[in-house]
Amino acid sequence: MRPERFLLKVDSLSKSYGEGCPRCSGPGATLDRNHCRRCGTVYAVRGVSFELYPGEVLGIVGESGSGKSTVLNCLYYDTVASSGSVYLGSYREGAEDALAVSAQAKRAIRNELLGKVYQDPVEGLRMKFSAVANVAEKMICAGSRNVGAMEERARRLLGLVNIPLGRMGEAPERFSGGMRQRVQIAKALSNNPPLIFLDEVTTGLDLSVQAKVLDLIMDIQRESGVGMLLVSHDLAVVRMLATRTMVMLDGRMVEQGLTDQILEDPQHPYTQELVHSLL
C-alpha cells in the first residue's frame, strides 16, 4: 500500500525562456512543438505534475529537449521556475511551497534535504579540490563545523562508493569519469537527504563503468531507502532502477505509470516509439 505522506509533490511546474506573446501565451496558443515562431519563446516545461513517495525511484524519460533535465534544475534551484508549486514532505511537513520561500530557505533545503548527481561532474564538483573536500563542502554548507567529523564521514562515504583510500586526497580532475560520478554520489549523500536527483548519470561512460555505477546506485537505494528522481534517455537504465516512470515530450508529461507497464504496454504513440527503439 502506498504511504500517505509524499516525499515530493510537484504541481503544474512550468519553465519558459522568453517573454511570450499573444500567439503563444494567450487563449488558443499555437506552438511549433514547444517553441513560438513569432517571439522565439521556448516552453521547456509545461504544467508538469507528479508525486514521489519515500523509498521510491521515479524515472523521467524523453528525447533530448523534452524538458526532463529542466524539471530537475527547477527542483534543485539551479534555475528559477516560471510557475507552479513544489512541496517536500521533509520541509514544513509538506505544507509550504518550496518554490515560494526565501533565498535563505532555498539554500537550506538544497543543502540539507536534497542531493544531486549531475550528468557532467564539472557542474557538481570542484575539480581541483580533493575528493574529501568535495564531500565535506556540502556538509559545511549545511552548517557543519567539526573538521574531524566531516573528514571522517567524507572518507566513510567515499569508501562506500568504492573510491580507494589512497586516492581520497586527490582532486577529481585526476579521476576517470566513473570515479567522478561516484564522488558526486558520495557528496549527494553527505547530509543524509531523503531525496536525491540523478541526471543522466551514466551518459558518456563505458558500458562496464555504467554497470558499476548503476549497481552502486541500486545498492545505496536498497540499503538507505532514499527516494530518487532519475532522468535518463536510456530506457534500459530506467528499467533497472525505476519503480514508476513518466514520459516527457516537448515539455509536457504525456504518460506515466509503473515502469513495467510503461515499457510493456505503452499507450501514447511517442512512448510506443521510444519502447520500440529499444527492441
Backbone as numpy.savetxt, mean C-alpha at the origin, in Angstrom:
# Nx Ny Nz CAx CAy CAz Cx Cy Cz
-16.64 -15.86 10.50 -17.50 -14.66 10.50 -16.61 -13.41 10.50
-16.92 -12.43 9.67 -16.13 -11.21 9.56 -16.26 -10.37 10.82
-15.12 -9.84 11.33 -15.17 -8.98 12.52 -15.99 -7.72 12.23
-16.66 -7.23 13.25 -17.47 -6.03 13.06 -16.60 -4.78 12.92
-15.48 -4.73 13.65 -14.63 -3.53 13.63 -13.68 -3.57 12.45
-13.81 -2.60 11.57 -12.93 -2.54 10.41 -11.55 -2.02 10.81
-10.57 -2.38 10.02 -9.22 -1.84 10.18 -9.07 -0.56 9.36
-9.68 -0.57 8.19 -9.63 0.58 7.28 -10.95 0.66 6.53
-11.51 1.88 6.48 -12.72 2.10 5.71 -12.51 3.32 4.82
-12.63 3.11 3.53 -12.43 4.17 2.54 -13.76 4.47 1.88
-14.14 5.74 1.86 -15.45 6.13 1.35 -15.31 7.20 0.28
-15.61 6.84 -0.96 -15.66 7.78 -2.09 -14.35 8.55 -2.27
-13.23 7.86 -2.18 -11.92 8.49 -2.34 -11.70 8.90 -3.79
-11.27 10.14 -3.99 -11.00 10.64 -5.33 -9.72 11.47 -5.33
-9.03 11.42 -6.47 -7.84 12.24 -6.66 -7.78 12.67 -8.12
-7.78 13.99 -8.34 -7.68 14.52 -9.70 -6.50 15.45 -9.80
-5.97 15.54 -11.00 -4.86 16.44 -11.29 -5.34 17.45 -12.33
-5.61 18.66 -11.89 -6.18 19.67 -12.76 -7.41 20.28 -12.12
-7.87 21.39 -12.65 -8.97 22.13 -12.04 -10.34 21.68 -12.55
-10.39 20.92 -13.62 -11.66 20.48 -14.15 -12.37 21.58 -14.92
-13.41 21.20 -15.63 -14.20 22.15 -16.40 -15.62 21.62 -16.50
-16.57 22.41 -17.00 -17.96 21.94 -17.09 -18.09 20.63 -17.88
-17.20 20.42 -18.85 -17.30 19.21 -19.67 -16.99 17.95 -18.87
-16.05 18.06 -17.91 -15.62 16.85 -17.21 -16.08 16.77 -15.76
-16.54 17.87 -15.19 -16.90 17.85 -13.78 -18.37 18.18 -13.51
-19.06 18.62 -14.50 -20.47 18.96 -14.32 -21.38 17.77 -14.58
-22.69 18.01 -14.57 -23.65 16.94 -14.88 -23.39 16.39 -16.28
-23.46 15.07 -16.42 -23.21 14.43 -17.70 -21.77 14.57 -18.16
-20.84 14.52 -17.20 -19.42 14.68 -17.51 -18.96 13.68 -18.57
-18.11 14.17 -19.46 -17.57 13.34 -20.54 -16.06 13.26 -20.41
-15.55 12.03 -20.38 -14.11 11.82 -20.26 -13.62 10.88 -21.35
-12.37 11.06 -21.72 -11.67 10.09 -22.56 -10.93 9.15 -21.61
-11.57 8.05 -21.27 -11.14 7.17 -20.18 -11.15 7.98 -18.88
-9.99 8.34 -18.32 -10.01 9.15 -17.09 -9.43 10.54 -17.33
-9.45 10.99 -18.58 -8.78 12.23 -18.97 -9.76 13.13 -19.72
-9.71 14.42 -19.41 -10.55 15.39 -20.12 -9.75 16.02 -21.25
-10.24 15.87 -22.47 -9.53 16.43 -23.62 -9.54 17.96 -23.62
-10.61 18.53 -23.08 -10.75 20.00 -23.16 -9.79 20.71 -22.21
-9.78 20.32 -20.91 -8.97 21.06 -19.93 -7.72 20.30 -19.48
-7.61 19.04 -19.85 -6.41 18.26 -19.50 -6.43 17.65 -18.12
-7.51 17.80 -17.38 -7.59 17.21 -16.04 -7.57 15.70 -16.11
-6.77 15.09 -15.23 -6.71 13.63 -15.12 -7.38 13.23 -13.82
-8.36 12.33 -13.91 -9.06 11.82 -12.74 -8.45 10.46 -12.38
-7.39 10.51 -11.54 -6.61 9.31 -11.25 -7.37 8.29 -10.42
-8.18 8.79 -9.46 -9.02 7.93 -8.62 -10.39 8.57 -8.56
-11.44 7.76 -8.78 -12.79 8.32 -8.86 -13.76 7.52 -7.99
-14.05 8.07 -6.81 -15.10 7.52 -5.97 -14.88 6.09 -5.51
-13.66 5.77 -5.12 -13.34 4.41 -4.69 -13.72 4.20 -3.22
-14.44 3.12 -2.93 -14.85 2.79 -1.56 -14.56 1.31 -1.29
-14.07 1.01 -0.10 -13.86 -0.37 0.30 -13.55 -0.42 1.79
-13.55 -1.63 2.35 -13.18 -1.84 3.75 -12.16 -2.96 3.84
-11.30 -2.86 4.84 -10.29 -3.87 5.13 -10.41 -4.23 6.60
-10.36 -5.53 6.91 -10.58 -5.99 8.27 -9.29 -6.56 8.86
-9.16 -6.60 10.19 -7.93 -7.06 10.84 -7.49 -8.44 10.34
-6.19 -8.56 10.07 -5.63 -9.82 9.63 -5.88 -10.16 8.18
-6.50 -9.24 7.45 -6.88 -9.51 6.06 -5.85 -8.90 5.11
-5.69 -9.53 3.95 -4.88 -8.97 2.87 -5.82 -8.67 1.71
-5.91 -7.40 1.35 -6.76 -6.97 0.24 -5.88 -6.57 -0.93
-6.07 -7.22 -2.06 -5.30 -6.90 -3.25 -6.01 -5.90 -4.13
-5.25 -5.00 -4.74 -5.78 -4.06 -5.73 -5.02 -4.30 -7.03
-5.74 -4.67 -8.08 -5.10 -4.97 -9.36 -5.65 -4.06 -10.44
-4.88 -3.96 -11.51 -5.29 -3.14 -12.64 -4.08 -2.79 -13.47
-4.32 -2.33 -14.67 -3.22 -1.97 -15.56 -2.52 -0.71 -15.09
-1.40 -0.41 -15.69 -0.68 0.82 -15.38 -1.57 2.02 -15.66
-1.65 2.95 -14.69 -2.50 4.12 -14.85 -3.92 3.93 -14.39
-4.23 2.77 -13.80 -5.60 2.50 -13.36 -5.94 3.24 -12.07
-4.92 3.72 -11.34 -5.17 4.47 -10.12 -4.85 3.71 -8.85
-4.39 2.47 -8.97 -4.20 1.64 -7.77 -3.11 2.18 -6.86
-1.98 2.61 -7.40 -0.92 3.17 -6.55 -1.31 4.53 -5.98
-2.12 5.29 -6.73 -2.58 6.58 -6.23 -3.45 6.41 -5.00
-4.23 5.31 -4.94 -5.02 5.03 -3.74 -4.09 4.92 -2.53
-3.01 4.14 -2.66 -2.07 4.00 -1.55 -1.43 5.34 -1.20
-1.05 6.10 -2.20 -0.41 7.40 -1.94 -1.32 8.33 -1.15
-2.62 8.30 -1.45 -3.57 9.12 -0.70 -3.71 8.63 0.74
-3.76 7.31 0.92 -3.96 6.75 2.25 -2.74 6.95 3.14
-1.54 7.00 2.53 -0.31 7.15 3.32 0.14 8.61 3.37
-0.69 9.50 2.87 -0.42 10.94 2.87 0.78 11.33 2.01
1.12 10.49 1.02 2.16 10.89 0.08 1.62 11.88 -0.94
0.30 11.88 -1.11 -0.35 12.86 -1.95 -1.67 13.23 -1.28
-2.19 14.40 -1.62 -3.42 14.88 -0.97 -4.64 14.47 -1.80
-5.55 13.74 -1.18 -6.77 13.34 -1.87 -7.61 14.57 -2.21
-8.31 14.52 -3.33 -9.18 15.63 -3.73 -10.48 15.63 -2.95
-10.98 14.43 -2.63 -12.21 14.31 -1.85 -12.33 12.89 -1.31
-13.31 12.69 -0.44 -13.52 11.37 0.15 -13.16 11.35 1.63
-13.41 10.21 2.26 -13.13 10.05 3.68 -12.42 8.73 3.93
-11.57 8.71 4.97 -10.83 7.51 5.35 -10.92 7.36 6.87
-11.29 6.17 7.32 -11.41 5.90 8.75 -10.53 4.70 9.11
-9.79 4.85 10.20 -8.92 3.79 10.69 -9.47 3.29 12.02
-9.63 1.98 12.14 -10.13 1.42 13.38 -9.24 1.70 14.56
-7.94 1.90 14.30 -6.97 2.15 15.37 -6.81 3.63 15.69
-7.53 4.51 15.00 -7.46 5.94 15.27 -8.83 6.45 15.68
-8.94 6.92 16.92 -10.20 7.45 17.46 -11.34 6.45 17.25
-11.00 5.16 17.36 -11.99 4.08 17.24 -12.75 4.14 15.91
-12.09 4.65 14.88 -12.69 4.70 13.56 -13.79 5.72 13.40
-13.86 6.68 14.31 -14.97 7.64 14.29 -14.61 8.96 13.63
-13.32 9.20 13.33 -12.89 10.49 12.78 -12.21 10.29 11.43
-12.56 11.13 10.49 -12.00 11.07 9.15 -10.50 11.39 9.20
-9.67 10.42 8.84 -8.22 10.59 8.91 -7.68 11.52 7.83
-8.50 11.87 6.86 -8.08 12.84 5.85 -8.35 14.27 6.27
-9.19 14.44 7.29 -9.61 15.78 7.70 -8.89 16.27 8.95
-7.94 15.50 9.48 -7.25 15.88 10.71 -6.09 16.82 10.40
-5.45 17.34 11.45 -4.35 18.28 11.28 -3.12 17.60 10.70
-2.19 18.40 10.23 -0.93 17.88 9.69 -0.17 17.10 10.76
-0.20 17.58 11.98 0.47 16.89 13.08 -0.15 15.51 13.32
-1.47 15.44 13.30 -2.16 14.16 13.49 -1.85 13.20 12.34
-1.77 13.73 11.12 -1.44 12.88 9.98 -0.04 12.29 10.12
0.91 13.08 10.60 2.27 12.55 10.81 2.25 11.44 11.84
1.49 11.63 12.92 1.41 10.60 13.95 0.78 9.32 13.41
-0.28 9.45 12.64 -0.94 8.29 12.05 0.03 7.54 11.12
0.69 8.29 10.29 1.63 7.70 9.32 2.77 6.97 10.02
3.30 7.57 11.07 4.48 6.99 11.74 4.14 5.90 12.74
2.97 5.97 13.35 2.63 5.02 14.41 1.67 3.91 13.99
0.77 4.21 13.06 -0.30 3.27 12.74 -0.19 2.65 11.35
0.71 3.17 10.53 0.83 2.70 9.15 2.28 2.38 8.81
2.45 1.48 7.87 3.75 1.20 7.28 3.58 1.07 5.78
4.65 1.35 5.04 4.54 1.24 3.58 5.83 0.71 2.99
5.69 -0.20 2.03 6.82 -0.70 1.26 6.62 -0.20 -0.17
7.53 0.66 -0.63 7.41 1.28 -1.94 7.95 0.37 -3.04
7.41 0.58 -4.25 7.91 -0.16 -5.40 9.39 0.14 -5.62
9.76 1.40 -5.54 11.15 1.82 -5.67 11.71 2.09 -4.28
12.66 1.26 -3.82 13.19 1.45 -2.46 13.80 2.83 -2.22
14.19 3.52 -3.29 14.76 4.86 -3.13 13.74 5.80 -2.48
12.45 5.55 -2.70 11.40 6.38 -2.10 11.18 6.07 -0.63
11.50 4.84 -0.23 11.20 4.44 1.14 12.39 4.37 2.07
13.61 4.47 1.51 14.83 4.34 2.32 15.76 5.52 2.09
16.58 5.78 3.09 17.71 6.71 2.92 18.90 5.85 2.49
19.25 5.97 1.23 20.16 5.00 0.63 21.58 5.06 1.18
21.96 6.19 1.80 23.32 6.32 2.33 23.40 6.07 3.83
22.23 5.88 4.48 22.21 5.54 5.90 22.28 4.03 6.04
22.73 3.56 7.19 22.79 2.12 7.42 21.38 1.53 7.46
21.32 0.20 7.27 20.03 -0.48 7.37 19.42 -0.28 8.75
20.25 -0.35 9.80 19.78 -0.15 11.17 19.21 1.26 11.33
19.90 2.26 10.80 19.44 3.64 10.92 18.13 3.86 10.17
17.95 3.19 9.04 16.71 3.31 8.29 15.52 2.81 9.10
15.69 1.67 9.77 14.60 1.13 10.57 14.35 2.01 11.79
15.43 2.48 12.41 15.30 3.31 13.61 14.66 4.66 13.30
14.85 5.15 12.08 14.31 6.46 11.72 12.80 6.53 11.94
12.09 5.49 11.56 10.64 5.51 11.72 10.25 5.47 13.19
11.05 4.79 14.01 10.79 4.78 15.45 11.02 6.16 16.05
12.05 6.84 15.56 12.33 8.20 16.04 11.16 9.12 15.67
10.65 8.98 14.45 9.53 9.81 14.01 8.29 9.57 14.87
8.20 8.36 15.44 7.05 8.03 16.29 7.29 8.41 17.75
8.46 9.02 18.04 8.71 9.52 19.38 9.70 8.74 20.22
10.27 7.65 19.69 11.25 6.87 20.45 12.54 7.67 20.61
13.17 7.55 21.79 14.41 8.27 22.04 15.50 7.39 22.67
15.17 6.17 23.03 16.14 5.26 23.63 16.96 4.61 22.52
18.20 5.08 22.36 19.03 4.62 21.24 19.29 3.12 21.32
19.60 2.63 22.50 19.89 1.21 22.65 18.69 0.34 22.30
17.52 0.74 22.77 16.31 -0.03 22.49 15.97 -0.01 21.01
16.15 1.16 20.38 15.86 1.26 18.95 16.82 0.40 18.13
18.09 0.44 18.48 19.06 -0.37 17.75 18.78 -1.86 17.93
18.40 -2.24 19.14 18.10 -3.65 19.39 16.90 -4.11 18.56
15.86 -3.29 18.53 14.67 -3.67 17.75 14.99 -3.67 16.26
15.76 -2.70 15.79 16.11 -2.65 14.37 16.86 -3.90 13.97
17.80 -4.32 14.78 18.58 -5.53 14.46 17.70 -6.77 14.50
16.76 -6.81 15.43 15.86 -7.95 15.52 14.98 -8.03 14.27
14.46 -6.89 13.82 13.60 -6.87 12.64 14.40 -7.19 11.37
15.60 -6.67 11.29 16.43 -6.97 10.12 16.79 -8.45 10.08
16.99 -9.04 11.25 17.21 -10.48 11.31 15.97 -11.24 10.86
14.80 -10.73 11.24 13.54 -11.36 10.86 13.38 -11.40 9.35
13.85 -10.36 8.66 13.73 -10.32 7.19 14.99 -10.83 6.50
15.83 -11.50 7.27 16.99 -12.22 6.72 18.08 -11.32 6.15
18.32 -10.18 6.80 19.50 -9.37 6.49 20.64 -9.90 7.37
21.76 -10.32 6.80 22.86 -10.88 7.60 23.35 -9.88 8.65
23.69 -10.39 9.82 24.14 -9.55 10.92 25.30 -8.66 10.50
26.23 -9.21 9.73 27.41 -8.45 9.34 27.14 -7.34 8.35
25.92 -7.27 7.80 25.62 -6.24 6.80 24.61 -5.22 7.30
24.15 -5.35 8.53 23.16 -4.42 9.05 23.69 -3.01 9.19
25.00 -2.87 9.30 25.60 -1.54 9.39 25.90 -0.92 8.04
25.62 -1.64 6.97 25.85 -1.11 5.62 24.65 -0.31 5.14
24.91 0.54 4.15 23.84 1.36 3.56 23.14 0.58 2.46
21.83 0.80 2.27 21.08 0.10 1.23 21.61 0.33 -0.18
22.36 1.41 -0.42 22.91 1.63 -1.75 23.86 0.51 -2.15
24.33 -0.26 -1.19 25.23 -1.38 -1.46 24.50 -2.72 -1.51
23.17 -2.69 -1.36 22.37 -3.90 -1.32 21.76 -4.21 -2.69
21.40 -5.47 -2.86 20.64 -5.88 -4.04 19.19 -5.39 -3.90
18.43 -5.50 -5.01 17.04 -5.06 -4.98 16.22 -5.82 -3.96
16.44 -7.14 -3.87 15.69 -7.93 -2.91 16.01 -7.56 -1.47
17.28 -7.29 -1.19 17.68 -6.90 0.16 17.09 -5.54 0.52
17.04 -4.64 -0.45 16.46 -3.32 -0.19 14.98 -3.44 0.16
14.27 -4.32 -0.55 12.85 -4.51 -0.23 12.68 -5.10 1.16
13.57 -5.97 1.56 13.47 -6.57 2.89 13.76 -5.54 3.99
14.68 -4.62 3.72 14.92 -3.54 4.68 13.67 -2.67 4.80
13.01 -2.40 3.66 11.77 -1.63 3.70 10.71 -2.33 4.54
10.63 -3.64 4.40 9.64 -4.39 5.18 9.94 -4.26 6.67
11.22 -4.38 7.04 11.61 -4.22 8.44 11.25 -2.82 8.94
11.49 -1.81 8.11 11.17 -0.44 8.50 9.66 -0.27 8.68
8.88 -0.87 7.78 7.42 -0.75 7.87 6.89 -1.39 9.15
7.58 -2.40 9.66 7.14 -3.12 10.85 7.64 -2.49 12.15
8.48 -1.48 12.06 9.24 -1.00 13.22 8.37 -0.61 14.41
7.21 -0.01 14.16 6.35 0.45 15.26 5.12 -0.43 15.47
5.19 -1.67 14.98 4.06 -2.61 15.13 2.75 -2.02 14.62
2.72 -1.49 13.39 1.47 -0.90 12.89 0.44 -2.00 12.61
-0.83 -1.70 12.76 -1.85 -2.70 12.43 -2.09 -2.84 10.93
-1.53 -1.89 10.14 -1.82 -1.87 8.70 -0.56 -1.51 7.92
-0.29 -2.29 6.87 0.87 -2.06 6.00 0.40 -1.99 4.55
0.96 -1.02 3.82 0.69 -0.89 2.39 1.86 -1.44 1.60
1.58 -2.27 0.60 2.61 -2.87 -0.25 2.35 -2.45 -1.69
3.28 -1.71 -2.26 3.09 -1.17 -3.61 4.05 -1.84 -4.60
3.53 -2.81 -5.36 4.32 -3.48 -6.40 5.68 -3.94 -5.85
5.66 -4.67 -4.75 6.90 -4.96 -4.02 7.83 -5.92 -4.75
7.35 -6.63 -5.77 8.22 -7.59 -6.46 8.58 -7.13 -7.87
8.09 -5.97 -8.28 8.38 -5.49 -9.63 9.88 -5.25 -9.82
10.42 -5.78 -10.89 11.84 -5.57 -11.20 12.78 -6.55 -10.54
12.26 -7.46 -9.72 13.11 -8.44 -9.05 13.16 -9.73 -9.86
14.30 -10.44 -9.78 14.40 -11.75 -10.41 13.37 -12.69 -9.81
12.95 -13.69 -10.58 11.90 -14.60 -10.13 12.23 -15.28 -8.81
13.49 -15.69 -8.65 13.87 -16.37 -7.41 13.80 -15.42 -6.22
14.18 -14.15 -6.46 14.13 -13.14 -5.40 12.67 -12.80 -5.09
11.84 -12.71 -6.14 10.41 -12.46 -5.92 9.83 -13.50 -4.98
10.15 -14.75 -5.23 9.60 -15.84 -4.42 10.00 -15.70 -2.96
11.24 -15.31 -2.72 11.72 -15.14 -1.35 11.01 -13.99 -0.65
10.82 -12.88 -1.37 10.13 -11.72 -0.78 8.67 -12.07 -0.47
8.02 -12.77 -1.38 6.62 -13.15 -1.17 6.48 -14.13 0.00
7.40 -15.08 0.08 7.37 -16.03 1.21 7.55 -15.28 2.53
8.43 -14.29 2.54 8.67 -13.49 3.74 7.40 -12.74 4.14
6.74 -12.10 3.17 5.51 -11.37 3.46 4.44 -12.30 4.01
4.31 -13.47 3.41 3.32 -14.44 3.89 3.61 -14.87 5.32
4.88 -15.12 5.62 5.26 -15.54 6.97 4.95 -14.45 7.99
5.30 -13.21 7.66 5.07 -12.09 8.57 3.58 -11.89 8.81
2.80 -11.95 7.73 1.36 -11.73 7.88 0.73 -12.84 8.72
1.16 -14.06 8.50 0.61 -15.20 9.23 0.97 -15.13 10.71
2.19 -14.72 11.02 2.65 -14.71 12.40 2.17 -13.49 13.18
2.11 -12.33 12.51 1.76 -11.09 13.21 0.29 -10.73 13.10
-0.38 -11.22 12.05 -1.78 -10.87 11.85 -2.01 -9.45 11.37
-0.95 -8.78 10.90 -1.08 -7.41 10.42 -1.95 -7.39 9.16
-2.78 -6.36 9.04 -3.57 -6.18 7.83 -2.71 -5.59 6.73
-2.98 -5.97 5.49 -2.17 -5.50 4.37 -3.05 -5.09 3.20
-2.67 -3.98 2.59 -3.29 -3.53 1.35 -2.22 -3.65 0.27
-2.44 -4.55 -0.66 -1.43 -4.94 -1.64 -1.81 -4.46 -3.03
-0.95 -3.64 -3.63 -1.15 -3.20 -5.01 -0.22 -3.99 -5.91
-0.77 -4.54 -6.99 0.06 -5.29 -7.92 -0.62 -5.38 -9.27
0.18 -5.44 -10.32 -0.36 -5.72 -11.64 -0.24 -7.22 -11.94
0.40 -7.95 -11.04 0.68 -9.38 -11.22 -0.38 -10.21 -10.50
-1.26 -10.84 -11.25 -2.33 -11.62 -10.64 -1.81 -12.83 -9.88
-0.65 -13.34 -10.27 -0.07 -14.48 -9.56 0.31 -14.08 -8.14
0.83 -12.86 -7.97 1.17 -12.35 -6.65 -0.08 -12.18 -5.81
-1.11 -11.62 -6.42 -2.38 -11.41 -5.71 -3.00 -12.74 -5.31
-2.95 -13.72 -6.21 -3.50 -15.04 -5.90 -2.80 -15.64 -4.69
-1.50 -15.42 -4.57 -0.73 -16.00 -3.49 -1.01 -15.31 -2.14
-1.20 -13.98 -2.15 -1.23 -13.24 -0.90 -2.61 -12.76 -0.46
-3.48 -12.41 -1.41 -4.68 -11.66 -1.06 -5.87 -12.55 -0.73
-6.58 -12.19 0.34 -7.84 -12.83 0.69 -8.96 -12.35 -0.23
-9.04 -11.05 -0.40 -10.01 -10.42 -1.30 -9.26 -9.56 -2.30
-9.93 -9.28 -3.42 -9.30 -8.49 -4.48 -10.30 -7.50 -5.05
-9.82 -6.29 -5.32 -10.61 -5.31 -6.06 -9.87 -4.94 -7.33
-10.64 -4.74 -8.40 -10.08 -4.47 -9.72 -10.37 -3.03 -10.09
-9.32 -2.31 -10.54 -9.49 -0.91 -10.92 -9.21 -0.71 -12.40
-9.96 0.21 -12.98 -9.80 0.59 -14.38 -10.14 2.06 -14.51
-9.21 2.84 -15.06 -9.43 4.27 -15.30 -9.88 5.01 -14.05
-9.29 4.64 -12.92 -9.56 5.34 -11.67 -10.75 4.83 -10.89
-11.52 3.93 -11.46 -12.71 3.41 -10.79 -12.51 1.95 -10.38
-13.22 1.54 -9.32 -13.27 0.13 -8.97 -14.38 -0.51 -9.78
-14.04 -1.52 -10.58 -15.04 -2.13 -11.46 -15.52 -3.49 -10.93
-14.77 -4.09 -10.00 -15.19 -5.38 -9.46 -14.42 -5.65 -8.17
-15.06 -6.33 -7.22 -14.37 -6.76 -6.02 -15.03 -8.02 -5.48
-14.26 -8.81 -4.73 -14.78 -10.04 -4.16 -13.65 -10.90 -3.64
-13.98 -12.11 -3.22 -12.95 -13.04 -2.80 -12.00 -13.30 -3.96
-10.71 -13.41 -3.66 -9.72 -13.55 -4.72 -10.00 -14.75 -5.61
-10.31 -15.89 -5.02 -10.61 -17.07 -5.83 -11.80 -16.83 -6.75
-12.80 -16.13 -6.23 -13.98 -15.83 -7.04 -13.62 -14.92 -8.20
-12.84 -13.88 -7.92 -12.44 -12.93 -8.96 -11.64 -13.63 -10.06
-10.73 -14.51 -9.67 -9.84 -15.14 -10.65 -10.48 -16.31 -11.37
-11.42 -16.97 -10.72 -12.03 -18.14 -11.34 -13.34 -17.84 -12.06
-14.03 -16.78 -11.63 -15.30 -16.44 -12.27 -15.46 -14.93 -12.37
-14.57 -14.27 -13.12 -14.65 -12.81 -13.24 -15.91 -12.39 -13.97
-16.51 -11.28 -13.50 -17.77 -10.82 -14.06 -17.61 -9.64 -15.02
-16.72 -8.71 -14.69 -16.55 -7.53 -15.53 -15.68 -7.87 -16.74
-16.01 -7.36 -17.92 -15.21 -7.67 -19.13 -13.72 -7.39 -18.96
-13.39 -6.29 -18.27 -11.97 -5.97 -18.08 -11.29 -7.01 -17.20
-11.97 -7.43 -16.12 -11.41 -8.47 -15.25 -11.23 -9.76 -16.03
-12.17 -10.07 -16.88 -12.05 -11.27 -17.72 -10.81 -11.20 -18.59
-10.53 -10.02 -19.15 -9.32 -9.85 -19.96 -8.07 -10.06 -19.12
-8.06 -9.49 -17.91 -6.90 -9.64 -17.03 -6.65 -11.12 -16.72
-7.70 -11.82 -16.35 -7.56 -13.22 -15.96 -7.12 -14.06 -17.15
-7.70 -13.81 -18.31 -7.34 -14.59 -19.49 -5.90 -14.34 -19.90
-5.38 -13.15 -19.64 -3.99 -12.85 -19.98 -3.01 -13.64 -19.10
-3.50 -14.11 -17.94 -2.66 -14.88 -17.04 -2.60 -16.34 -17.46
-3.62 -16.79 -18.18 -3.72 -18.21 -18.56 -2.77 -18.57 -19.70
